[in-house]
Amino acid sequence: MNTIKINSPFDGSLIQEIPLLDEHQVEEKLAKAYALFHDRSRWLQAHERIAILEKTKAIMQTRVEELTKIAASEGGKPYQDSKVEVLRAINGVQLAIEHIGQLKGEQIPMGTTAASINRWAFTLREPIGVVLSVSAFNHPLNLAVHQIIPAFAVGTPVIIKPASSTPLSAIELVKIMKEAGMPEDWAEVVLCNRQNAENMVKDSRINYLSFIGSAKVGWSMRSKLSPGTRCALEHGGSAPVIVEADADLSQTVPALAKGAFYHAGQVCVSVQRVYVHENIIEEFTSKLVLKANALIVGDPMDPKTEVGPLIQPYEVDRVEQWVNEAVAEGAKIMCGGNRISETCYQPTVLLNPNSKSKVSQHEVFGPVVCVYSYSKLQDAINRANSLPLAFQSAIFTSNLDVALDAVNQLNASAVMVNDHTAFRVDWMPFGGRDASGIGTGGIPYSMHEMTREKLMVIKSKVL
């Protein structure tokens, strides 16, 4: 039997060994989900789904500590941030409960032409069909909530394939949902090899693919979808931030330090490229360095830790290589620039890397932030827009007109004014554009995407 070993990202210790499903077992899961969707006698009414989700939330609230430790141990996000993730996940369940009653259609006007008289027309929303969710490692519980709970809330079966390095949180969530009364086959975790996962992606019984991960994998998956299968792809960005000369640095620097080094930079909207006006770049950089140097790096299970390990040692190797290349190509290391251990890398600030360096062109996904000098706002905006990645961006300024100008011009799905690019609440729309993805996440938005519209037209001589 093939298995997968779940190891601590910090010290490599074995947490758990889990068997992989083989081709026949994966097929069985998919066949059951498909059969469930096509048997309306087994569909759950809205009030039944609400009751199950209410109980799911209640159980999660009694297990915050347990869920926190699972997420921190498997994903390496520090304990204090993992606890915030768990609380967010619980709130995500509540958001889904609240939004079930908001799924509705509308009346379509009739009688406005001779051909449309004697008719009433209404739309209604129906569950889309079997949902396949393929998830990333960096928020193991909250991503599972975002990919499982909306599907169940709208009444469609969902299969989730969590990241092979962090499946335990998703497994625990589904266990809790079953404990809360969810019948079999509505939500199932599938741990399998890449070929079996790809077979599911290509299968015509999948109506919707929810993918969170790298652009290379995501776009490849999209190209293999069966005709008619819809999808949402959430890829990474290279979050640009503009800091104008009038920015309040007492607020700006702490926000950007948090946005850059949270979860060791392993966040799709992590602060990475910061364009700072030349008049304040020296002051800004010195303050950011102080913040970076003060961060506590180490064991994610220690409540004092602020920056944990990268998910795999080879990611530390990659980040180290990219930083060394950037230095060789002209960047100046203001702090950091060295690995602490096999699994941890110092919070690093690079000044004026070459625009062609990997750290300037690609998503670092590590604890590295690049600071660039500019003199004119338009130049900063043009440089911020120079990559095909377009997710969340930000500008810090005290001038409302400047802020609005930047909001209009920045190519991004969201622009934060006087806040870092990693800001998110789970009821807002969230997703990339261009190479950064397609479709919209966020609990209510995912629920909408996991339904489809049906039109009903009633003809009567009395209308």
TALIN-V402210 format. One record per backbone hydrogen bond with DSSP energy under -0.5 kcal/mol. NH is the residue of the N-H (numbers start at 1). CO is the residue of the C=O. If there is no record, write none. Layout:
nh/co
NH/CO
NH/CO
//
This chain:
nh/co
4/18
6/4
6/16
7/5
8/13
9/73
12/8
15/6
16/6
18/4
20/2
21/191
26/22
27/23
28/24
29/25
30/26
31/27
32/28
33/29
34/30
35/31
36/32
37/33
38/34
39/36
40/38
42/39
43/40
49/45
50/46
51/47
52/48
53/49
54/50
55/51
56/52
57/53
58/54
59/55
60/56
61/57
62/58
62/59
63/59
63/60
64/61
67/63
68/64
69/65
70/66
71/67
72/68
73/69
74/70
75/71
76/72
79/300
81/78
82/78
83/79
84/80
85/81
86/82
87/83
88/84
89/85
90/86
91/87
92/88
93/89
94/90
95/91
96/92
97/93
98/94
99/95
100/96
100/97
101/97
102/99
103/99
103/100
104/102
108/121
109/107
111/116
116/113
117/114
120/458
121/108
122/456
123/106
124/454
126/452
128/450
131/157
132/208
133/131
133/159
134/132
134/210
135/133
135/161
140/137
143/139
144/140
145/141
146/142
147/143
148/144
149/144
149/145
150/145
152/148
153/149
154/150
155/151
155/152
156/151
158/186
159/131
160/188
161/133
162/160
163/136
166/163
171/167
172/168
173/169
174/170
175/171
176/172
177/173
178/174
179/175
180/176
181/178
182/177
186/183
188/158
190/160
191/189
192/190
197/193
198/194
199/195
200/196
201/197
202/198
203/199
203/200
206/203
207/130
207/205
208/130
209/230
210/132
210/208
211/209
211/232
212/134
213/234
218/214
219/215
220/216
221/217
222/218
223/219
224/220
224/221
225/222
226/201
229/226
230/207
232/209
233/438
234/211
234/232
235/233
235/436
237/268
241/273
242/394
243/275
244/242
244/396
247/244
249/247
251/248
252/248
253/249
255/251
256/252
257/253
258/254
259/255
260/256
261/257
262/258
264/261
265/262
266/263
267/265
270/267
271/259
272/239
273/239
274/272
274/370
275/241
275/273
276/274
276/372
277/243
278/374
280/277
281/277
284/280
285/281
286/282
287/283
288/284
289/285
290/286
291/287
292/288
293/289
294/290
295/291
295/292
297/295
298/307
302/299
303/301
305/302
306/296
307/296
310/343
315/312
316/312
317/313
318/314
319/315
320/316
321/317
322/318
323/319
324/320
325/321
326/322
327/323
328/324
329/325
330/327
331/326
332/351
334/332
334/349
335/349
340/344
341/344
346/338
348/367
349/335
350/369
351/332
352/350
352/371
357/354
360/357
361/357
362/358
364/362
368/366
369/348
370/272
371/350
372/274
374/276
379/376
380/376
381/377
382/378
383/379
384/380
385/381
386/383
390/433
393/414
394/240
395/416
396/242
397/395
400/398
403/399
404/400
405/401
406/402
407/403
408/404
409/405
410/406
412/410
413/391
414/391
416/393
418/395
418/416
423/420
428/425
430/441
432/436
433/390
435/388
436/433
437/434
438/233
441/430
443/426
446/442
447/443
448/444
449/445
450/446
451/448
452/126
454/124
456/122
458/120
459/457
460/118
463/460
//
